[in-house]
Amino acid sequence: MTQLSVLIPAHNEAAEISDCLAAVLNSTPLPKGVCAEILVLANGCTDETAEIARAVAGSGRWKITVLEQETGGKLAALTVGDHAAQGDVLVYLDADVRVSPDLLPQLYQSLAGDTPRYGSGRPVLAQNITHFSNAYGRLWQNLPFYTTGVPGFGLFAMNRTGRARWADWPDIIADDTFARLNFAPEERICVPATYSWPLVEGFRNLVRVRRRQNAGVAQLSANFPELFKNEDKHSPSATLLLKLLCQRPFAFLAYLVVSLAVKTSLFRSTNTWARGR
């Protein structure tokens, strides 16, 4: 019986999917008797994502299945994956994220059971190519949303009881925020193991992604206002901002410039997704 399912939505991720799968398969062994599966949800791919994923052999108690859909769409792919998944604990993993060996076993042990639970690990920013993105990231990872709570960007998990709180995934921008806000703060668990998450490259892409994130929150607020009773995200205090300004002036400036640009008409796009890699 499968007790852990890792769902990886993938749209043209030929450059990423092999390393993503290798990191999952390199996980610390799960508790005795626990079997696991990986579902690669290839949606609208015009590259070799599905073929590369099929060529990766399972390992130990891990089984790999590739589910292909002709049309692209992350949320539709997640719905297909949820219906196919056999696990009692569901882990949603972006293809460009790399899990540390202990993360999946820790998530399974923390979320298994009938009490609704949501979880993630501690994100670690991958090293960027551009100096600007590295500076922005150094500031961002000191803000309360990153340092406290269970943000879940790039990777989040829940048990079946928690997943039963909604039917199919809605057609939204911010799937990670939607999932997180379906759980009260006391229902969220942050395990100590880490995962590597890539920040987009360059000023232009940072602005576009930040604007998209804001649009996603606004969309949720308009369509699912009841979820925001579970929001525990707080703005940084003036004391923290002053401390960061003194300690990391260039990083502070990079973050400030992006924040101001988000409010202008710079780099506006009609696309619902902004990608910087």
Backbone hydrogen bonds, N-H to C=O, Kabsch-Sander energy under -0.5 kcal/mol:
donor,donor_aa,acceptor,acceptor_aa,energy
3,Q,35,C,-2.5
4,L,35,C,-1.2
5,S,89,V,-2.8
6,V,37,E,-2.4
7,L,5,S,-0.6
7,L,91,V,-3.5
8,I,6,V,-0.5
8,I,39,L,-2.9
10,A,41,L,-2.6
12,N,10,A,-0.5
16,E,13,E,-1.4
17,I,13,E,-2.9
20,C,16,E,-2.2
21,L,17,I,-2.5
22,A,18,S,-2.3
23,A,19,D,-2.1
24,V,20,C,-1.8
25,L,21,L,-2.8
26,N,22,A,-1.2
27,S,24,V,-1.7
28,T,101,P,-2.8
34,V,31,P,-2.2
35,C,1,M,-0.7
35,C,33,G,-0.5
36,A,61,R,-2.3
37,E,4,L,-2.2
38,I,63,K,-3.1
39,L,6,V,-3.1
40,V,38,I,-0.6
40,V,65,T,-2.8
41,L,8,I,-2.6
41,L,39,L,-0.7
42,A,40,V,-1.2
42,A,67,L,-1.2
43,N,10,A,-2.2
43,N,41,L,-0.6
44,G,69,Q,-2.7
52,I,48,E,-2.7
53,A,49,T,-2.3
54,R,50,A,-2.4
55,A,51,E,-1.3
56,V,52,I,-0.5
56,V,53,A,-1.1
57,A,55,A,-0.5
62,W,59,S,-2.3
63,K,36,A,-1.3
65,T,38,I,-2.9
67,L,40,V,-2.9
67,L,65,T,-0.5
68,E,66,V,-0.6
69,Q,42,A,-2.4
77,A,73,G,-1.9
78,L,74,K,-2.3
79,T,75,L,-1.9
80,V,76,A,-2.1
81,G,77,A,-2.6
82,D,78,L,-2.7
83,H,79,T,-1.9
84,A,80,V,-1.5
85,A,81,G,-2.3
88,D,3,Q,-0.5
89,V,3,Q,-1.4
90,L,158,M,-3.2
91,V,5,S,-3.0
92,Y,156,F,-3.4
93,L,7,L,-2.8
93,L,91,V,-0.6
94,D,154,G,-2.5
95,A,9,P,-0.6
97,V,94,D,-1.7
98,R,196,S,-1.9
99,V,97,V,-0.5
100,S,194,T,-1.9
103,L,100,S,-1.4
104,L,100,S,-0.5
106,Q,102,D,-1.9
107,L,103,L,-2.5
108,Y,104,L,-2.6
109,Q,105,P,-2.4
110,S,106,Q,-1.8
111,L,107,L,-2.1
112,A,108,Y,-2.1
118,Y,187,E,-2.1
119,G,157,A,-2.6
120,S,189,I,-1.7
122,R,193,A,-2.5
124,V,195,Y,-2.7
126,A,197,W,-2.2
134,N,130,T,-1.7
135,A,131,H,-2.4
136,Y,132,F,-2.7
137,G,133,S,-2.7
138,R,134,N,-2.0
139,L,135,A,-1.5
140,W,136,Y,-2.7
141,Q,137,G,-2.4
142,N,139,L,-1.9
143,L,140,W,-1.8
146,Y,143,L,-1.1
147,T,143,L,-2.1
148,T,144,P,-2.6
155,L,152,G,-0.6
156,F,92,Y,-1.8
157,A,119,G,-2.4
158,M,90,L,-2.2
159,N,117,R,-1.5
160,R,88,D,-2.0
163,R,159,N,-2.4
164,A,160,R,-1.5
165,R,162,G,-1.7
166,W,163,R,-1.3
172,I,170,P,-1.6
175,D,173,I,-1.3
178,F,174,A,-2.4
179,A,175,D,-2.4
180,R,176,D,-2.4
181,L,177,T,-2.7
182,N,178,F,-0.7
182,N,179,A,-1.0
183,F,180,R,-1.6
187,E,184,A,-2.3
188,R,185,P,-1.4
189,I,118,Y,-2.8
191,V,120,S,-2.4
191,V,189,I,-0.6
195,Y,122,R,-1.7
196,S,98,R,-2.9
197,W,124,V,-2.4
201,E,276,G,-1.1
206,L,202,G,-2.2
207,V,203,F,-2.3
208,R,204,R,-2.1
209,V,205,N,-2.7
210,R,206,L,-2.5
211,R,207,V,-2.4
212,R,208,R,-2.2
213,Q,209,V,-2.6
214,N,210,R,-2.1
215,A,211,R,-2.3
216,G,212,R,-2.2
217,V,213,Q,-2.0
218,A,214,N,-2.4
219,Q,215,A,-2.4
220,L,216,G,-2.1
221,S,217,V,-2.6
222,A,218,A,-1.9
223,N,219,Q,-2.3
224,F,220,L,-3.4
227,L,224,F,-1.7
228,F,225,P,-1.3
229,K,226,E,-1.0
230,N,227,L,-2.1
231,E,228,F,-1.1
241,L,237,S,-2.3
242,L,238,A,-2.3
243,K,239,T,-2.1
244,L,240,L,-2.6
245,L,241,L,-2.4
246,C,242,L,-2.0
247,Q,243,K,-2.3
248,R,244,L,-3.1
252,F,248,R,-2.8
253,L,249,P,-2.3
254,A,250,F,-2.5
255,Y,251,A,-2.3
256,L,252,F,-2.5
257,V,253,L,-2.7
258,V,254,A,-2.0
259,S,255,Y,-2.4
260,L,256,L,-2.4
261,A,257,V,-2.3
262,V,258,V,-2.1
263,K,259,S,-0.7
263,K,260,L,-0.8
264,T,261,A,-1.6
268,R,265,S,-1.2
